Amino acid sequence: MNETWESIYSTPLPHRAELAKALLTEHDIPAVVVNRQSSSYPSIGWGKSEVHVPLQHATLAKVIIENEATFS
């Protein structure tokens, strides 16, 4: 069975994407981090890391990230 996944959070800082994934996992929402950063120039930091969740969880996941995530 194929699930449709949606990107719900994007950041140039990979550790923030991992924190967002962990937060969603605490709420029993499956999440994965997709690294879209260039492997040719990692020190420049081109690209972003994205958090993807199954489409049926996307709305709730966005609300959780907006209301509970504190990336500082």
C-alpha positions as CSV (number, residue, x, y, z in Angstrom):
1,M,0.0,0.0,0.0
2,N,1.5,3.4,-1.0
3,E,0.9,6.3,1.2
4,T,1.1,9.9,0.1
5,W,3.5,12.0,2.2
6,E,3.5,15.7,2.5
7,S,6.3,18.1,3.5
8,I,5.1,20.0,6.5
9,Y,8.3,21.7,7.7
10,S,11.5,22.9,5.9
11,T,14.7,24.3,7.4
12,P,18.3,24.9,6.3
13,L,19.3,23.4,9.7
14,P,19.2,19.6,9.8
15,H,19.1,19.4,13.6
16,R,15.9,21.4,13.6
17,A,14.3,19.0,11.2
18,E,15.3,16.1,13.5
19,L,13.8,17.9,16.5
20,A,10.5,18.4,14.6
21,K,10.5,14.7,13.7
22,A,11.0,13.8,17.3
23,L,8.2,16.1,18.5
24,L,5.8,14.5,15.9
25,T,6.8,11.0,16.9
26,E,6.0,11.9,20.6
27,H,2.4,12.6,19.3
28,D,2.3,9.2,17.4
29,I,2.6,10.9,14.0
30,P,5.0,9.0,11.7
31,A,7.6,11.4,10.3
32,V,10.7,11.2,8.2
33,V,13.4,13.7,7.4
34,V,14.3,14.2,3.8
35,N,17.7,15.8,3.3
36,R,17.7,18.1,0.2
37,Q,21.1,19.6,1.0
38,S,23.8,19.5,-1.7
39,S,26.4,16.8,-0.9
40,S,28.8,18.7,-3.3
41,Y,29.0,21.7,-1.0
42,P,27.9,20.8,2.5
43,S,29.8,23.6,4.1
44,I,27.9,26.2,2.2
45,G,24.6,24.7,3.4
46,W,22.7,24.9,0.1
47,G,19.3,23.2,0.3
48,K,17.1,22.3,3.1
49,S,16.0,19.4,5.3
50,E,12.3,18.7,5.2
51,V,10.0,16.8,7.5
52,H,7.4,14.7,5.7
53,V,4.3,13.0,7.2
54,P,1.5,10.9,5.8
55,L,-1.1,13.1,4.1
56,Q,-3.8,12.2,6.6
57,H,-1.6,13.6,9.5
58,A,-0.4,16.7,7.7
59,T,-2.8,19.2,9.2
60,L,-2.4,18.1,12.8
61,A,1.4,17.9,12.3
62,K,1.5,21.5,11.1
63,V,-0.5,22.6,14.1
64,I,1.8,20.8,16.5
65,I,5.0,22.3,14.9
66,E,3.5,25.8,15.0
67,N,2.3,25.6,18.6
68,E,4.8,23.3,20.4
69,A,8.1,23.6,18.6
70,T,10.7,25.8,20.3
71,F,13.8,25.8,18.1
72,S,16.3,28.3,19.7
